[in-house]
Amino acid sequence: MFLAEFKLRFGGRKWYVRRIVEASNLEEAKEKARRYAELMNRGEVKWELGYVMESKRPLLLGNEEIEKLSG
C-alpha cells in the first residue's frame, strides 16, 4: 500500500490532500498518482503531485504514531 500527497491550488489558496494508492511497487504507485493528478486537473482546482511513499498504516493515528512524535 502506498500514500500519495497532492498540493491543490485554487486562486491564491492552496491545501494538501492524501490518497491511498493500490499498487504492487513504488514505480506503479507513482505512475497512478501522476495520472490521477492529470485527470483531476480538468476543473478550476490545480492538482500537483507532491510525493508517494510506501506505508503500512496510512492515515492511521495510533499509539505507535504518537510515540514516534514524542520521542
PyMOL commands that set and color helices and strands:
alter all, ss='L'
color gray80, all
select helices_A, chain A and resi 26-40+63-70
alter helices_A, ss='H'
color red, helices_A
select strands_A, chain A and resi 2-10+13-21+46-54
alter strands_A, ss='S'
color yellow, strands_A
deselect
rebuild
show_as cartoon
